[in-house]
Amino acid sequence: MKLVLAILVAALAIGAEAGFERKYTVCEHKDGGLHSFKEGRTGDDDVCGKRLATAYFHDEVNQTGWAFLEVDVISPKIPHYLQGYAAGFAEGRATRDLIDMHIMNTVTGYCDGAKHFCDELAEFIEDNMKWMETEIKEHPEDEYWQQVNLTVNQLFGLIHGYENTLGAQINYREIAVHPIFMIQLAGDLEDLAMKFKKPENPKKVFSGPGHCSALVKLLPNNEDILFSHVTWTSYGAMLRINKKYSFKTGDPGQVYSFSSYPASITSTDDFILTSAKLAILETTIGNYNEKSLDLITPNTVLTWIRAEIAHRTASSGLQWAEAFGRHNSGTYNNEWVVVDYKQFHRGKEVQPETGIIHVVEQMPGHIVHSDKTAHLFRTTYWPGYNQPYYKQIIRFSETDKMVEKYGDWYSYDKTPRALIFARDHVNVKDMDSMISLMRSNNYTQDPLSKCDCNPPYSAENAIACRSDLNPINGTYPFKSLGFRDHGAIDVKVTNSRLINTLQFTAVSGPPGGVNKDVPIFDWRTTPLREKVPHYGQPDKWNFAPYTVCEHKDGGLHSFKEGHTGDDDVCGKRLATAYFHDEVNQTGELLGT
């Protein structure tokens, strides 16, 4: 078996005793107010009356493609809003360097040439924030609005931590155009840009349409359910942080791990595992119904907030759908898939008839969801590839009209990735083969990657796309099939064992090295090198083998296997990565 580069994301469970590059704490000052400090400085404990939250941060972007962050709220006695603010502030202080670079890579220049649009957007956001503030004040005992308050205050804390302005006054107009808020809006912005008619060509946040591939796979004999997601986005967004938040709200999903980005308190990919043993992912679906944009109003809760609330409060797929559906904003319209691993009995013939998998789709004014457990056990897989499943959503989004105009690429069952998943899901037998499928791209040879194009295929038509490989001077029936700053930038996979400790296997970076037509991504050779900011990123996304261990003297130690002396300083190994030159950036669970 070929084992290749993989990072075991152990829910960041290495904790405080392992040591981190940065550790920041927020506490209540003995003389009143709040105080924050970097652990290790003398005197800070003398002024702290009660600790509120601590952030542990370790940056291995240049070694593994990932940084790691864990944020722990200390006590359930802390009010929801203060849990959020303290958690956000600690994260902002700990990750501020990566936040700086991620802002430059993704949102700097977003309003260039689009002042009127950004003015309208800021007014919408300001009205939305004021509406939520009113609802929070009018419903102080309502658990839903307490959750909204937590999330909004986590955003405020994150901004203040980044700026080191603990407890500063909040100005909604300033928040609305703050780059950190724009990063939260990464998904919602796509529909808000349509509503307010953002001009063509100014710098985009992340990427154009066509986000993500996903697969839920039932293994033979009910041996396991594998749950996987691949993010498609701009290559400028490849500064990554795997995060774990541990709140003390008493909710079923108060602890959750997820793949994410600097400055983002949501996953955005999305890929989340919660302490309720729910695995949650989404793939974006397009909305081509311009009239539906009238349903997008400030008196709703944007998707980035509703998703966080659903993650924390739900203990089943149905509960997740119901929580998520409240105050639907009609922005960042996705197909969400929720697998409840509590209901799955590994290796048992008899399984529940319902409750294992729930599928939710959103459009403005519409939330459609249903249990798909019977479907999963009948077909053994549920794929996701940016086309809506439910007929109501297909009609309302006018995706059916796109099929009439452009053909099967916009259909649910005949689009290239649907056909690739239908053909290849049977080859998935374990974590290794799952990752191989989710990292696959053979666009010049696979007949399912063909299109009415010149050349007659597109690197977009694969499970892990590489649109940067399409010729700049090629001809394509629509932009999505052509050359652009857009590709698969990772893979994440979990199963019924790993989710018990909120673990998942992850690989960072675009697929490459599998065949001659899909080279390893390298900023020094890509045509995008001068067009796409990529501060803080490695040049070549082809990591060497490494091991992470706890240093005997505290902290973390990372080394390449074979170096002498490294075992002498390791107290406990945490994760090992193996690499094979011919099959780059796929992998398998290695252990804790």
N, C-alpha and C positions, 0 to 999 in steps of 0.2 A: 504494500500500500504506500502510495506517495503522500507524505505529509508535507504541507507547505505552509508558508507564513500565516499564522493565525494568532490572534490575541484573545486570551480568555479574559472576558470582562466579568470578574468575580463579584459583581455588584459593588465593587470598590470596598469589599468587606475587610480589607487589610487594616482599616481603622487607624486610630490615633497612635497606637503603640508601634506601628510599622514606620512611622516617620514620613514626612512629605516635604516637597520643595517649599510649600507655604502652608501655614496654618493660621487662620484668622478667627478671632472670637469677638462676638458682640455681647455686651453685658449691660446691666443697669448700674449706673454710677452710684456709689454710696451717698453722694450729695445730691442725687436726683439727676434725671436725664439719662442718656445713653452714652456708652463708651465703647470704643473698639480698639483692638490691639493685635499685633502680630505675636504669636506665642514665642516665648523664649526671651522676651525683654523683661528686665527686672522692674518691679514696682507696680506692674499693672494689676496683679492680684490684690494689691493693697487698696485699690480704688474701686474694685468691682464688688457690688453687693450681691448680684445674682447673674449668673451666666445665662444667656438666651440662646445662642446658636454658634456653632463652630463650622468653618469650612476647611477641608483638607484638600490640597491641590498638588498634583504631580504632573509635570509636563514631560511627555515622551514623544512629542510630535515628530521629532527628527529621528527617533529610534524605531517607532512603531506606527506612526501615523495618527496616534491618539494622545490626548491628554486625559487626565482622570480627576474627577471632582466628587467629593462627598460632602454634603451639608447635613449636619445633625442639629435639630432643635432639641433643647435640653429637657424641657418639662411640659407635661400636659396642662399645667396650671397657667401657662402663658396664653393670653388671648390670641385668637386666630390672626387678627390683623398684625399683631406684634411678632408672631411666629413668622409670618410672611416677610415682614420688613427686615427682621434680624437675619433671616436666611438669605434674603436678597443682598443685603449689605455685605455680609461675610463673603458671599460669592463674588461680588463686584470688586472687593479689595483683593481677593486671592487670585483672580483671573484677569486683572486689568490689562496686563501686557497683551494677552491674546485678544482681548476685546478691542484694543487699539487697532491691531492688525486686521481683525475680522471686519471692523467698520470700514477701514480703507479698502479692503478687498470686495465689499459687497454693497454698501449703501452710500459711500461718499460719491457725490455727484448725481444722486438719484433725481434731484429736482432741477438739475441743469436743463435749461430750455423748456421747463414745465412749471413755471412759477404759478400760473393760474390754477393748474391742476393741484399743486401742492397747497395753495391757499384754501381751495375747496376741501381738500383732504384734511387739513388742519382744523378747519371749522367743523367738519363732520366728527372728527375724533374728540374735539373739545366738547361738543354737544353730547357725544356718547359718554364721556367721562362724567359730565355733570348729571346725566340721567342715571347712571349707575350709582353715583354718590347719593342722589335723592332716594333711590330704592333701598340702598344700604341703611340710610338714616331712618326711613319709614318702616323698615322690617328688621329691627336689631336682633330679634330672637329667631329669625328665619335662617335655617341652616344653609340654604342655598346662597343667600346674600352674605352670610358669614364667609362662605367659600370664595365668593367673588371678591370680598374685601381682602381676604388673605392673598389672593392672586395679584390684585392690583397693588397691594402694599409690597409684595415681593418685587414687583417691577420698580416701584419707587425706591426700595432699598437697594436694588441692583444698580440703578442710576446713581444714587448717592454714594454707594460703595466705590463705584468706578471713579467718581469725581472727588471722593473723600470729603463729602459734605454731610456728615451724619446729622439727621434730624432737620435738614433744611426744609424751607417752605415749598409746597407743591404748587406749581403754576401749570394748569392744564394746557394752556396754549404752547408753553415751552416744551412740555412733555410730548405734545402731539407731533412735533417736528424733531424730537431728539433721536439721534441715530440708534440708540438702544431700543427705543420704542418701535422704530422702523423695522428693526430685526425681529421683534415679536410679531409684527404684522406681515412677515415675509409671505405667508400663505394668503391671508385676508387681502393683502394689497393687490393681488391679481384681479379680484373682482371689483375692488374699489377703483382700480385703475380703469376698468371698463366703464364703471358707472360715471366717473368724472372725466372720462375721455382723455386719458393721459396721452400726450403726443407720441408719435412713433420715434424710436431710436434713442431717446435719452437712456442713460445707463439703467439697466434693470436690476432689481433685487433678485439675486440668484439666477433664474433662467426662464426660458420660454416654456410653452406647454409641453406636456408629456412627462410627468413625474412618476418614476418609481415602478418597480416590479415587485410582486409579492406572491408567496405560495404557502399555503397550509397543506401539509402532506401527511395522510394517514399511512403508516407503514404496514406491510403485510402482517397478518395475525394480530392486528391491533398492538403491535410491539411498541409503538410510540406515535405521537403527533409532532411533526417538525414544523416550526413556525419561522418564516424567513421573510426578509425585506431587503430590497436594494434601492438606495436613493439615487435618483437621476436629478442632476442640477448643474449649476455653473461650476466649472473647475476652480473658480475663485473662492468657492465656499468650502474648500477642503481642509480648513483648520477645524479640527474636530475635538470635541470633549465628550467622553462617556461619563454620565452623571448618575448620582444616586441622591435623592432627597429623602430625608427621614423627618417627617413632621410628627407632631404629637397631638393630633386633632381627635383621635379615637375613631377615625374612619377606617373602613376595611382596606382601603388602598393608600393609607397614609405614608407608606414607604414605597418608593418606586424607583427603578433604574431605567435609563433610556439613553439612546444615542442622541447627540445634540451638537451645539455650536457655542462658541464664546458669545456671551451676552444674551443667550436665549434661555428662558426658563421653561420653554416647551421643547419637545423633541424636534418638531418641524418636519422630520423625515416622513412619517412618524413611526416610531418603534418604541414601545413602552412595556415594561413588566411591573406588575403591582403586587403588594403584599396580600391581596385577595386572590392571588394566583391567576390573575387575568393577564393574558398577552394581547396587546392591542397594536394594530398597525393601520395605515391608510394608504390608498393610492388616489391621486387627484383625478377628478372627472371634469370635463369641460362643460361650460354653460354657453350655449350659442343663442340663447333666447334674450335678446336685448330688452324686450319689454319687461322681463322679470326683474331687471335691475331697479325698477321703481319700488320693489318690495324691500330693498336694502335701505334701512333707516337707522338713525342714531339710537332709537329706543329699542335696542336689542343688545345681546351680549356676543361679542365677536368670537370666532371659533377658537382662537388661541386660549381664551379664558374658559369657554365651555368645555373644551377637551380636558383641561387641567382639573376642573371640577368633577367631571365624569370619572377620570382616572382615580381620584382620591376616594370618591363616595360610593362607587359601585362595587358590589360583590358578585354580580352576574352580568352576562351580556345584555340581558333585557334591561336591568337597572342602568347599565351604562348608556344604552340607547335612550332611555327615558330622561336621564339627567342631561345628556348631550343635546337632546331635542328642545329643551326649554329655551325660550327667547332666541330662536334661530335667527342668525344674522344674514344667512344666505351668502356668506363670504367663505372663501376657502372650501369649495364644495368637493367633497371626497366620498369615496367608498371606504368605510371603516369596517374592519374585521376584528371581532373579539372572540378569543378562545378561552374558555373557562376550564383550566386544567384540573380544578377540584372535581369536576364531573367525569373526567376521563379515567378509566381503570386500565392501566397499562398491562397489556398481555392477556386481558380477559376477553372471552368471547361475548359475554353479555355486557352491553353498554347502555347508558340512558338513551331514551328515544329523543330527548330534547335537552337543551341546556349546554351543549359543548361548544357550539359555534354560532355566533350571531352576526348578521351582516346589516350594516346601516348605510344608507345613501342620503345625501342632502342636496337640495337646491333651494333657492329663495322661496320661502313659504311652504316648503315640502321637506318632510323627514319620512322616509320609508325604511322599515326594518322588519326582519323576520328571522326565526330560528332556521339554521341550515344544517342541523345535525344529521338528519336523514340523508340529505344531499351528500354530505361528506362521506358517510359510510357507504353510500351507493357508488359514488364515483372515485373515492379515495383522495380527492384533492379539491382545493378551492384556490383559484389563481386570481391575481389582481394585476391589471395592466392599463389602467386609466380610461376604461370604457365602462359606462354604467350597466348594471345588470337588470335592475327593476324596470319594467315597461313604463311605469308612470314617470320615472326619472328620464328615461330615453325620450319620451314624448315631450315632457315639459322642457327639458334642456335643448330640445330640437336637434339632438344627436341624429335622429332618424333623417332629418333634412341634410345633414352632413354626409350620411351614407349615400343619399340620392345624388349629391353633388360630386363627392370624391371617391365613392366606392367603399369596398369592404374594410379599408384601413380604419374606418370609424365605427365598424360594427362590433358587437360583443363577441360573437363566436367565430368570426372569420378574419379578424385583424391578425397580423403576423404573430404577435406574442401569444394570442389565444391558441393558435395552431401549434406553435412551438411547445407551449406547456402541455397541450393535449398529447402531443407526440412523445415528449421527453420525461414527463413526470413519473412514468413507470420505471425509469432508471434510478430513481431516488430510493436508496435502501438504508442510508445512514447519514450522519452529519456530513461526512466527506463528500458523498455524491450529491447531497443537497447543495452544498456550497459550490461544487463544480457546475451544477446546472445554473445556479443563480449568478455565477460569474461568466457564463458562456456567451461568446460572440464569435460566430464563424460566418460573417456576413457576405464574404465573397464566394463561399462555397455552398452555404445553406440555401436551398431553393425557396424556403419560406422568408428569406431576407430580400428576395427580388422585388423590384418595383418598376413602374413605368418611368424610368429615369435613365440618365446617361452620366456615368456607367449604370448598368441595369440592376443595381442593388444599393442598399443603404445600411450603414452601420447603426442606424436608429432601430432597425428591425431585428432586434435581438433582445434577450432577457437582460443583458447588461450592455447598454448602448454606448457607443463611442462616436458621437456626431462630429468630433474633431477630425476623424479619419475620412469623412466624405470630402471629395475634391471641392476646392473653393470655386472652381469654374464648372462644376457639374450642373446638370439641369434636372429639376425635380418638380413634381406637380404642386407641392406646397412646401412651405419653409421647414416644417418639422422634419422632413426627410433629408435636408441638405446640410451643408457645413455650418456649424454654430458652436458656441461655447456651451456645451451640454453633453453630459455623459453620466454613466454609473460611477459613483465615487466610493462605494463600500458594499459590504454585505453583513447582515446580522442574522444569527440563527439561534433559537433556543429549542428546548424539548421539555418533556414532563419531569425530568430529573433536575435539570438546570434551574427551572423556574422556582423550585423550592427555596433557593437562595438568591433569586433574582439575577441569575447569571445568564450570559449569552456569549457565543463565540462571534468575534467581529474581525473583519479584514478591512483596512482602510486603503483607499485609492482606486483608480480605474482599473478594469481588467486589462491584462497585457502579458505578452510573452507566451501565450498558448499556441499561437500560430504566426506565421510570417506577416500576415496582413493586419494583425492586432499587436503592435509593438508596445513595450512598456512605456507608460506615459512619462515624459521628461520635459520639464519647462524649457530646457535649453534647446530643444529641437522642435517643439510644437509650433505651428503657425500662430497660435494664440499668445505666444510669449510676450509680445509687445502690446497686446490688446486687452489682456485680462490681468488686473492686479492680483498678486499672489504673495504678499508679504508674509514672512514667517513660515512658508511652506518648504518642504524638501524639494529639490530640483527633480530627482528621480524617484518615482513611486515604486520602489523595488527594494524592500527592506532586507537587511542581512539577518541571519538567525540570531536570536538573543534569548537570554533567560532573565527573569526578574526575580529577585529574592529579597528577603529582609536581611539587612546588614547586621552582623553580630553586635556592632556598636550603635545600632539604631539607624533608622532611615532605610531607603531603598538602594539596591545596587543592581545594575544592569550590565551584562557582559555577553560577549560572543563565546559560544562553546569552544573549548580547546585552549583558551588562554590559561596559562598556569597561574595558580594562586587564587583564582576567583572562588573556588570552593572553600578556601580557608576563611574567607570573610563572610560567607553566606550562613546565616542562621537557619533560615527556612526558605526553600524555593517556593515561589508563588505561581509562576507560569513559564512555560517554555515554548518557543516558536521554532519550527523547522521550516527549511526553505529548499526548494528544488528549482533550478534555473529554468527548466523547460515548461513548467506549469506554475506560472507566477500568480501569487495572491489568491489562492483558494486555501481551504484548510479544514481542520477538524478539531473538535474539543480535545484538549490535552490534559486537563485536570486542574485542580486547585493548588 
